């Protein structure tokens, strides 16, 4: 993510934040890119209420309406299939 930030690659930053499951970073990237409604939705769905409130005041009347009665799932990276151990080594 640091490399994408140094190269000013916004999509690379966002993809890496998705892969890592870093919701705060996703909201920060969306806000920095000017996608305030999407940043607000992401923050409110993931329980970042303080950030969502701040974005709601910035959006004012343009605040998107979230559907009621549904519990949206969190978008988190999958857990690894195999954990631990070293990679096999080739012996010469």
Jmol script that loads the backbone (N, CA, C; Angstrom):
load data "model"
ATOM      1  N   UNK A   1       0.828  -1.180   0.000  1.00  0.00           N
ATOM      2  CA  UNK A   1       0.000   0.000   0.000  1.00  0.00           C
ATOM      3  C   UNK A   1       0.876   1.248   0.000  1.00  0.00           C
ATOM      4  N   UNK A   2       2.010   1.173   0.674  1.00  0.00           N
ATOM      5  CA  UNK A   2       2.926   2.328   0.718  1.00  0.00           C
ATOM      6  C   UNK A   2       3.491   2.629  -0.675  1.00  0.00           C
ATOM      7  N   UNK A   3       3.771   1.574  -1.446  1.00  0.00           N
ATOM      8  CA  UNK A   3       4.308   1.771  -2.792  1.00  0.00           C
ATOM      9  C   UNK A   3       3.267   2.444  -3.673  1.00  0.00           C
ATOM     10  N   UNK A   4       2.023   1.986  -3.590  1.00  0.00           N
ATOM     11  CA  UNK A   4       0.948   2.590  -4.382  1.00  0.00           C
ATOM     12  C   UNK A   4       0.731   4.042  -3.969  1.00  0.00           C
ATOM     13  N   UNK A   5       0.884   4.334  -2.682  1.00  0.00           N
ATOM     14  CA  UNK A   5       0.733   5.714  -2.206  1.00  0.00           C
ATOM     15  C   UNK A   5       1.861   6.587  -2.732  1.00  0.00           C
ATOM     16  N   UNK A   6       3.089   6.048  -2.749  1.00  0.00           N
ATOM     17  CA  UNK A   6       4.230   6.817  -3.251  1.00  0.00           C
ATOM     18  C   UNK A   6       4.098   7.095  -4.749  1.00  0.00           C
ATOM     19  N   UNK A   7       3.492   6.149  -5.482  1.00  0.00           N
ATOM     20  CA  UNK A   7       3.308   6.332  -6.921  1.00  0.00           C
ATOM     21  C   UNK A   7       2.020   7.069  -7.253  1.00  0.00           C
ATOM     22  N   UNK A   8       1.271   7.475  -6.238  1.00  0.00           N
ATOM     23  CA  UNK A   8      -0.004   8.165  -6.389  1.00  0.00           C
ATOM     24  C   UNK A   8      -1.000   7.314  -7.183  1.00  0.00           C
ATOM     25  N   UNK A   9      -0.988   6.007  -6.912  1.00  0.00           N
ATOM     26  CA  UNK A   9      -1.871   5.039  -7.559  1.00  0.00           C
ATOM     27  C   UNK A   9      -3.055   4.785  -6.633  1.00  0.00           C
ATOM     28  N   UNK A  10      -4.133   5.523  -6.834  1.00  0.00           N
ATOM     29  CA  UNK A  10      -5.286   5.453  -5.939  1.00  0.00           C
ATOM     30  C   UNK A  10      -5.946   4.085  -6.001  1.00  0.00           C
ATOM     31  N   UNK A  11      -6.102   3.531  -7.202  1.00  0.00           N
ATOM     32  CA  UNK A  11      -6.732   2.212  -7.315  1.00  0.00           C
ATOM     33  C   UNK A  11      -5.883   1.133  -6.659  1.00  0.00           C
ATOM     34  N   UNK A  12      -4.569   1.231  -6.782  1.00  0.00           N
ATOM     35  CA  UNK A  12      -3.691   0.276  -6.107  1.00  0.00           C
ATOM     36  C   UNK A  12      -3.830   0.360  -4.599  1.00  0.00           C
ATOM     37  N   UNK A  13      -3.920   1.582  -4.093  1.00  0.00           N
ATOM     38  CA  UNK A  13      -4.131   1.768  -2.656  1.00  0.00           C
ATOM     39  C   UNK A  13      -5.443   1.138  -2.221  1.00  0.00           C
ATOM     40  N   UNK A  14      -6.509   1.389  -3.000  1.00  0.00           N
ATOM     41  CA  UNK A  14      -7.821   0.881  -2.634  1.00  0.00           C
ATOM     42  C   UNK A  14      -7.850  -0.648  -2.698  1.00  0.00           C
ATOM     43  N   UNK A  15      -7.252  -1.222  -3.734  1.00  0.00           N
ATOM     44  CA  UNK A  15      -7.200  -2.683  -3.838  1.00  0.00           C
ATOM     45  C   UNK A  15      -6.454  -3.294  -2.662  1.00  0.00           C
ATOM     46  N   UNK A  16      -5.332  -2.703  -2.305  1.00  0.00           N
ATOM     47  CA  UNK A  16      -4.575  -3.232  -1.170  1.00  0.00           C
ATOM     48  C   UNK A  16      -5.354  -3.098   0.135  1.00  0.00           C
ATOM     49  N   UNK A  17      -6.090  -2.005   0.294  1.00  0.00           N
ATOM     50  CA  UNK A  17      -6.925  -1.842   1.488  1.00  0.00           C
ATOM     51  C   UNK A  17      -8.027  -2.895   1.515  1.00  0.00           C
ATOM     52  N   UNK A  18      -8.574  -3.242   0.343  1.00  0.00           N
ATOM     53  CA  UNK A  18      -9.567  -4.314   0.270  1.00  0.00           C
ATOM     54  C   UNK A  18      -8.953  -5.650   0.650  1.00  0.00           C
ATOM     55  N   UNK A  19      -7.780  -5.948   0.087  1.00  0.00           N
ATOM     56  CA  UNK A  19      -7.116  -7.226   0.365  1.00  0.00           C
ATOM     57  C   UNK A  19      -6.777  -7.367   1.841  1.00  0.00           C
ATOM     58  N   UNK A  20      -6.368  -6.269   2.469  1.00  0.00           N
ATOM     59  CA  UNK A  20      -5.974  -6.302   3.877  1.00  0.00           C
ATOM     60  C   UNK A  20      -7.155  -6.207   4.832  1.00  0.00           C
ATOM     61  N   UNK A  21      -8.314  -5.829   4.326  1.00  0.00           N
ATOM     62  CA  UNK A  21      -9.482  -5.663   5.187  1.00  0.00           C
ATOM     63  C   UNK A  21      -9.416  -4.406   6.029  1.00  0.00           C
ATOM     64  N   UNK A  22      -8.695  -3.397   5.557  1.00  0.00           N
ATOM     65  CA  UNK A  22      -8.504  -2.155   6.293  1.00  0.00           C
ATOM     66  C   UNK A  22      -9.611  -1.167   5.925  1.00  0.00           C
ATOM     67  N   UNK A  23     -10.686  -1.172   6.714  1.00  0.00           N
ATOM     68  CA  UNK A  23     -11.856  -0.351   6.414  1.00  0.00           C
ATOM     69  C   UNK A  23     -11.546   1.132   6.574  1.00  0.00           C
ATOM     70  N   UNK A  24     -10.819   1.497   7.612  1.00  0.00           N
ATOM     71  CA  UNK A  24     -10.491   2.909   7.838  1.00  0.00           C
ATOM     72  C   UNK A  24      -9.703   3.477   6.668  1.00  0.00           C
ATOM     73  N   UNK A  25      -8.795   2.684   6.134  1.00  0.00           N
ATOM     74  CA  UNK A  25      -8.002   3.134   4.990  1.00  0.00           C
ATOM     75  C   UNK A  25      -8.874   3.276   3.747  1.00  0.00           C
ATOM     76  N   UNK A  26      -9.826   2.363   3.567  1.00  0.00           N
ATOM     77  CA  UNK A  26     -10.745   2.464   2.430  1.00  0.00           C
ATOM     78  C   UNK A  26     -11.546   3.757   2.489  1.00  0.00           C
ATOM     79  N   UNK A  27     -12.065   4.071   3.670  1.00  0.00           N
ATOM     80  CA  UNK A  27     -12.851   5.293   3.837  1.00  0.00           C
ATOM     81  C   UNK A  27     -11.978   6.517   3.572  1.00  0.00           C
ATOM     82  N   UNK A  28     -10.751   6.475   4.076  1.00  0.00           N
ATOM     83  CA  UNK A  28      -9.825   7.599   3.877  1.00  0.00           C
ATOM     84  C   UNK A  28      -9.517   7.804   2.395  1.00  0.00           C
ATOM     85  N   UNK A  29      -9.301   6.711   1.668  1.00  0.00           N
ATOM     86  CA  UNK A  29      -8.989   6.806   0.235  1.00  0.00           C
ATOM     87  C   UNK A  29     -10.194   7.332  -0.535  1.00  0.00           C
ATOM     88  N   UNK A  30     -11.391   6.830  -0.226  1.00  0.00           N
ATOM     89  CA  UNK A  30     -12.592   7.292  -0.907  1.00  0.00           C
ATOM     90  C   UNK A  30     -12.849   8.770  -0.642  1.00  0.00           C
ATOM     91  N   UNK A  31     -12.633   9.180   0.599  1.00  0.00           N
ATOM     92  CA  UNK A  31     -12.841  10.589   0.943  1.00  0.00           C
ATOM     93  C   UNK A  31     -11.829  11.475   0.228  1.00  0.00           C
ATOM     94  N   UNK A  32     -10.582  11.028   0.192  1.00  0.00           N
ATOM     95  CA  UNK A  32      -9.521  11.796  -0.465  1.00  0.00           C
ATOM     96  C   UNK A  32      -9.770  11.918  -1.968  1.00  0.00           C
ATOM     97  N   UNK A  33     -10.383  10.867  -2.570  1.00  0.00           N
ATOM     98  CA  UNK A  33     -10.668  10.867  -4.005  1.00  0.00           C
ATOM     99  C   UNK A  33     -11.927  11.660  -4.340  1.00  0.00           C
ATOM    100  N   UNK A  34     -12.660  12.119  -3.317  1.00  0.00           N
ATOM    101  CA  UNK A  34     -13.842  12.919  -3.553  1.00  0.00           C
ATOM    102  C   UNK A  34     -15.137  12.129  -3.645  1.00  0.00           C
ATOM    103  N   UNK A  35     -15.095  10.852  -3.307  1.00  0.00           N
ATOM    104  CA  UNK A  35     -16.287  10.004  -3.329  1.00  0.00           C
ATOM    105  C   UNK A  35     -16.919   9.976  -1.935  1.00  0.00           C
ATOM    106  N   UNK A  36     -17.418  11.135  -1.507  1.00  0.00           N
ATOM    107  CA  UNK A  36     -17.965  11.254  -0.158  1.00  0.00           C
ATOM    108  C   UNK A  36     -19.177  10.365   0.099  1.00  0.00           C
ATOM    109  N   UNK A  37     -20.141  10.238  -0.839  1.00  0.00           N
ATOM    110  CA  UNK A  37     -21.267   9.340  -0.557  1.00  0.00           C
ATOM    111  C   UNK A  37     -20.831   7.888  -0.347  1.00  0.00           C
ATOM    112  N   UNK A  38     -19.893   7.424  -1.167  1.00  0.00           N
ATOM    113  CA  UNK A  38     -19.405   6.050  -1.016  1.00  0.00           C
ATOM    114  C   UNK A  38     -18.596   5.891   0.267  1.00  0.00           C
ATOM    115  N   UNK A  39     -17.841   6.907   0.637  1.00  0.00           N
ATOM    116  CA  UNK A  39     -17.101   6.872   1.899  1.00  0.00           C
ATOM    117  C   UNK A  39     -18.068   6.828   3.080  1.00  0.00           C
ATOM    118  N   UNK A  40     -19.156   7.599   2.987  1.00  0.00           N
ATOM    119  CA  UNK A  40     -20.164   7.593   4.056  1.00  0.00           C
ATOM    120  C   UNK A  40     -20.811   6.213   4.190  1.00  0.00           C
ATOM    121  N   UNK A  41     -21.193   5.608   3.065  1.00  0.00           N
ATOM    122  CA  UNK A  41     -21.820   4.285   3.098  1.00  0.00           C
ATOM    123  C   UNK A  41     -20.863   3.260   3.681  1.00  0.00           C
ATOM    124  N   UNK A  42     -19.607   3.286   3.250  1.00  0.00           N
ATOM    125  CA  UNK A  42     -18.619   2.338   3.752  1.00  0.00           C
ATOM    126  C   UNK A  42     -18.418   2.502   5.248  1.00  0.00           C
ATOM    127  N   UNK A  43     -18.314   3.743   5.710  1.00  0.00           N
ATOM    128  CA  UNK A  43     -18.103   3.996   7.140  1.00  0.00           C
ATOM    129  C   UNK A  43     -19.305   3.560   7.967  1.00  0.00           C
ATOM    130  N   UNK A  44     -20.505   3.853   7.495  1.00  0.00           N
ATOM    131  CA  UNK A  44     -21.692   3.510   8.280  1.00  0.00           C
ATOM    132  C   UNK A  44     -21.946   2.011   8.299  1.00  0.00           C
ATOM    133  N   UNK A  45     -21.684   1.327   7.191  1.00  0.00           N
ATOM    134  CA  UNK A  45     -21.891  -0.125   7.131  1.00  0.00           C
ATOM    135  C   UNK A  45     -20.913  -0.851   8.046  1.00  0.00           C
ATOM    136  N   UNK A  46     -19.704  -0.352   8.139  1.00  0.00           N
ATOM    137  CA  UNK A  46     -18.673  -1.024   8.926  1.00  0.00           C
ATOM    138  C   UNK A  46     -18.591  -0.521  10.365  1.00  0.00           C
ATOM    139  N   UNK A  47     -19.532   0.310  10.775  1.00  0.00           N
ATOM    140  CA  UNK A  47     -19.597   0.716  12.174  1.00  0.00           C
ATOM    141  C   UNK A  47     -18.659   1.842  12.575  1.00  0.00           C
ATOM    142  N   UNK A  48     -18.140   2.583  11.640  1.00  0.00           N
ATOM    143  CA  UNK A  48     -17.294   3.735  11.951  1.00  0.00           C
ATOM    144  C   UNK A  48     -18.199   4.957  12.110  1.00  0.00           C
ATOM    145  N   UNK A  49     -18.946   4.982  13.213  1.00  0.00           N
ATOM    146  CA  UNK A  49     -19.997   5.983  13.403  1.00  0.00           C
ATOM    147  C   UNK A  49     -19.474   7.414  13.477  1.00  0.00           C
ATOM    148  N   UNK A  50     -18.322   7.616  14.125  1.00  0.00           N
ATOM    149  CA  UNK A  50     -17.785   8.978  14.229  1.00  0.00           C
ATOM    150  C   UNK A  50     -17.412   9.534  12.856  1.00  0.00           C
ATOM    151  N   UNK A  51     -16.816   8.698  12.012  1.00  0.00           N
ATOM    152  CA  UNK A  51     -16.453   9.122  10.661  1.00  0.00           C
ATOM    153  C   UNK A  51     -17.717   9.323   9.827  1.00  0.00           C
ATOM    154  N   UNK A  52     -18.690   8.430   9.989  1.00  0.00           N
ATOM    155  CA  UNK A  52     -19.942   8.537   9.233  1.00  0.00           C
ATOM    156  C   UNK A  52     -20.684   9.823   9.585  1.00  0.00           C
ATOM    157  N   UNK A  53     -20.684  10.192  10.852  1.00  0.00           N
ATOM    158  CA  UNK A  53     -21.340  11.431  11.272  1.00  0.00           C
ATOM    159  C   UNK A  53     -20.654  12.654  10.666  1.00  0.00           C
ATOM    160  N   UNK A  54     -19.323  12.632  10.655  1.00  0.00           N
ATOM    161  CA  UNK A  54     -18.578  13.752  10.079  1.00  0.00           C
ATOM    162  C   UNK A  54     -18.860  13.875   8.587  1.00  0.00           C
ATOM    163  N   UNK A  55     -18.893  12.726   7.890  1.00  0.00           N
ATOM    164  CA  UNK A  55     -19.186  12.745   6.458  1.00  0.00           C
ATOM    165  C   UNK A  55     -20.630  13.160   6.193  1.00  0.00           C
ATOM    166  N   UNK A  56     -21.548  12.783   7.086  1.00  0.00           N
ATOM    167  CA  UNK A  56     -22.953  13.161   6.917  1.00  0.00           C
ATOM    168  C   UNK A  56     -23.114  14.673   6.998  1.00  0.00           C
ATOM    169  N   UNK A  57     -22.367  15.319   7.886  1.00  0.00           N
ATOM    170  CA  UNK A  57     -22.455  16.779   7.974  1.00  0.00           C
ATOM    171  C   UNK A  57     -21.866  17.436   6.726  1.00  0.00           C
ATOM    172  N   UNK A  58     -20.807  16.840   6.165  1.00  0.00           N
ATOM    173  CA  UNK A  58     -20.219  17.388   4.937  1.00  0.00           C
ATOM    174  C   UNK A  58     -21.170  17.220   3.746  1.00  0.00           C
ATOM    175  N   UNK A  59     -21.874  16.079   3.709  1.00  0.00           N
ATOM    176  CA  UNK A  59     -22.774  15.814   2.590  1.00  0.00           C
ATOM    177  C   UNK A  59     -24.052  16.646   2.660  1.00  0.00           C
ATOM    178  N   UNK A  60     -24.527  16.917   3.863  1.00  0.00           N
ATOM    179  CA  UNK A  60     -25.743  17.717   4.018  1.00  0.00           C
ATOM    180  C   UNK A  60     -26.956  17.048   3.407  1.00  0.00           C
ATOM    181  N   UNK A  61     -27.589  17.712   2.443  1.00  0.00           N
ATOM    182  CA  UNK A  61     -28.788  17.172   1.799  1.00  0.00           C
ATOM    183  C   UNK A  61     -28.480  16.076   0.788  1.00  0.00           C
ATOM    184  N   UNK A  62     -27.229  15.931   0.387  1.00  0.00           N
ATOM    185  CA  UNK A  62     -26.846  14.935  -0.613  1.00  0.00           C
ATOM    186  C   UNK A  62     -26.489  13.577  -0.001  1.00  0.00           C
ATOM    187  N   UNK A  63     -26.850  13.381   1.265  1.00  0.00           N
ATOM    188  CA  UNK A  63     -26.503  12.137   1.954  1.00  0.00           C
ATOM    189  C   UNK A  63     -27.310  10.979   1.371  1.00  0.00           C
ATOM    190  N   UNK A  64     -26.645   9.871   0.989  1.00  0.00           N
ATOM    191  CA  UNK A  64     -27.372   8.726   0.437  1.00  0.00           C
ATOM    192  C   UNK A  64     -28.203   8.031   1.516  1.00  0.00           C
ATOM    193  N   UNK A  65     -29.306   7.443   1.096  1.00  0.00           N
ATOM    194  CA  UNK A  65     -30.194   6.732   2.019  1.00  0.00           C
ATOM    195  C   UNK A  65     -29.806   5.263   2.033  1.00  0.00           C
ATOM    196  N   UNK A  66     -29.574   4.744   3.220  1.00  0.00           N
ATOM    197  CA  UNK A  66     -29.238   3.336   3.363  1.00  0.00           C
ATOM    198  C   UNK A  66     -30.519   2.524   3.501  1.00  0.00           C
ATOM    199  N   UNK A  67     -30.576   1.341   2.889  1.00  0.00           N
ATOM    200  CA  UNK A  67     -31.787   0.521   3.009  1.00  0.00           C
ATOM    201  C   UNK A  67     -31.965   0.036   4.445  1.00  0.00           C
ATOM    202  N   UNK A  68     -33.204   0.025   4.892  1.00  0.00           N
ATOM    203  CA  UNK A  68     -33.485  -0.402   6.257  1.00  0.00           C
ATOM    204  C   UNK A  68     -33.962  -1.847   6.256  1.00  0.00           C
ATOM    205  N   UNK A  69     -33.776  -2.500   7.384  1.00  0.00           N
ATOM    206  CA  UNK A  69     -34.225  -3.875   7.519  1.00  0.00           C
ATOM    207  C   UNK A  69     -33.234  -4.907   7.026  1.00  0.00           C
ATOM    208  N   UNK A  70     -32.115  -4.471   6.504  1.00  0.00           N
ATOM    209  CA  UNK A  70     -31.094  -5.403   6.020  1.00  0.00           C
ATOM    210  C   UNK A  70     -29.818  -5.186   6.798  1.00  0.00           C
ATOM    211  N   UNK A  71     -29.134  -6.270   7.092  1.00  0.00           N
ATOM    212  CA  UNK A  71     -27.839  -6.190   7.741  1.00  0.00           C
ATOM    213  C   UNK A  71     -26.771  -6.490   6.699  1.00  0.00           C
ATOM    214  N   UNK A  72     -26.049  -5.468   6.245  1.00  0.00           N
ATOM    215  CA  UNK A  72     -25.041  -5.711   5.204  1.00  0.00           C
ATOM    216  C   UNK A  72     -23.853  -6.486   5.769  1.00  0.00           C
ATOM    217  N   UNK A  73     -23.300  -7.396   4.980  1.00  0.00           N
ATOM    218  CA  UNK A  73     -22.139  -8.151   5.449  1.00  0.00           C
ATOM    219  C   UNK A  73     -20.864  -7.319   5.322  1.00  0.00           C
ATOM    220  N   UNK A  74     -19.933  -7.568   6.195  1.00  0.00           N
ATOM    221  CA  UNK A  74     -18.641  -6.901   6.112  1.00  0.00           C
ATOM    222  C   UNK A  74     -17.807  -7.562   5.034  1.00  0.00           C
ATOM    223  N   UNK A  75     -17.101  -6.764   4.258  1.00  0.00           N
ATOM    224  CA  UNK A  75     -16.221  -7.286   3.221  1.00  0.00           C
ATOM    225  C   UNK A  75     -14.832  -7.427   3.823  1.00  0.00           C
ATOM    226  N   UNK A  76     -14.490  -8.655   4.176  1.00  0.00           N
ATOM    227  CA  UNK A  76     -13.202  -8.940   4.796  1.00  0.00           C
ATOM    228  C   UNK A  76     -12.481  -9.986   3.952  1.00  0.00           C
ATOM    229  N   UNK A  77     -11.136  -9.979   3.973  1.00  0.00           N
ATOM    230  CA  UNK A  77     -10.407 -10.965   3.188  1.00  0.00           C
ATOM    231  C   UNK A  77     -10.603 -12.362   3.783  1.00  0.00           C
ATOM    232  N   UNK A  78     -10.558 -13.397   2.942  1.00  0.00           N
ATOM    233  CA  UNK A  78     -10.735 -14.756   3.461  1.00  0.00           C
ATOM    234  C   UNK A  78      -9.537 -15.184   4.300  1.00  0.00           C
ATOM    235  N   UNK A  79      -9.783 -16.099   5.221  1.00  0.00           N
ATOM    236  CA  UNK A  79      -8.679 -16.617   6.027  1.00  0.00           C
ATOM    237  C   UNK A  79      -7.861 -17.586   5.169  1.00  0.00           C
ATOM    238  N   UNK A  80      -6.563 -17.676   5.412  1.00  0.00           N
ATOM    239  CA  UNK A  80      -5.714 -18.538   4.587  1.00  0.00           C
ATOM    240  C   UNK A  80      -6.100 -20.010   4.751  1.00  0.00           C
ATOM    241  N   UNK A  81      -5.941 -20.763   3.668  1.00  0.00           N
ATOM    242  CA  UNK A  81      -6.277 -22.184   3.695  1.00  0.00           C
ATOM    243  C   UNK A  81      -5.243 -22.949   4.509  1.00  0.00           C
ATOM    244  N   UNK A  82      -3.985 -22.656   4.291  1.00  0.00           N
ATOM    245  CA  UNK A  82      -2.910 -23.330   5.024  1.00  0.00           C
ATOM    246  C   UNK A  82      -2.141 -22.291   5.820  1.00  0.00           C
ATOM    247  N   UNK A  83      -1.935 -22.578   7.069  1.00  0.00           N
ATOM    248  CA  UNK A  83      -1.189 -21.657   7.923  1.00  0.00           C
ATOM    249  C   UNK A  83       0.095 -22.318   8.395  1.00  0.00           C
ATOM    250  N   UNK A  84       1.117 -21.516   8.522  1.00  0.00           N
ATOM    251  CA  UNK A  84       2.364 -21.964   9.126  1.00  0.00           C
ATOM    252  C   UNK A  84       3.213 -22.813   8.197  1.00  0.00           C
ATOM    253  N   UNK A  85       4.382 -23.147   8.692  1.00  0.00           N
ATOM    254  CA  UNK A  85       5.294 -23.986   7.938  1.00  0.00           C
ATOM    255  C   UNK A  85       6.092 -23.215   6.919  1.00  0.00           C
ATOM    256  N   UNK A  86       7.219 -23.759   6.544  1.00  0.00           N
ATOM    257  CA  UNK A  86       8.069 -23.142   5.540  1.00  0.00           C
ATOM    258  C   UNK A  86       7.731 -23.705   4.173  1.00  0.00           C
ATOM    259  N   UNK A  87       8.117 -22.964   3.165  1.00  0.00           N
ATOM    260  CA  UNK A  87       7.954 -23.440   1.810  1.00  0.00           C
ATOM    261  C   UNK A  87       8.936 -24.591   1.580  1.00  0.00           C
ATOM    262  N   UNK A  88       8.574 -25.549   0.743  1.00  0.00           N
ATOM    263  CA  UNK A  88       9.523 -26.640   0.479  1.00  0.00           C
ATOM    264  C   UNK A  88      10.777 -26.121  -0.197  1.00  0.00           C
ATOM    265  N   UNK A  89      11.882 -26.683   0.187  1.00  0.00           N
ATOM    266  CA  UNK A  89      13.168 -26.250  -0.375  1.00  0.00           C
ATOM    267  C   UNK A  89      13.658 -27.280  -1.383  1.00  0.00           C
ATOM    268  N   UNK A  90      14.258 -26.801  -2.443  1.00  0.00           N
ATOM    269  CA  UNK A  90      14.850 -27.690  -3.447  1.00  0.00           C
ATOM    270  C   UNK A  90      16.288 -27.948  -3.025  1.00  0.00           C
ATOM    271  N   UNK A  91      16.624 -29.230  -2.915  1.00  0.00           N
ATOM    272  CA  UNK A  91      17.997 -29.585  -2.540  1.00  0.00           C
ATOM    273  C   UNK A  91      18.783 -29.904  -3.786  1.00  0.00           C
ATOM    274  N   UNK A  92      19.998 -29.409  -3.854  1.00  0.00           N
ATOM    275  CA  UNK A  92      20.852 -29.625  -5.020  1.00  0.00           C
ATOM    276  C   UNK A  92      21.727 -30.792  -4.829  1.00  0.00           C
TER     277      UNK A  92
END
end "model"
wireframe off; spacefill off
backbone 0.3
color backbone group
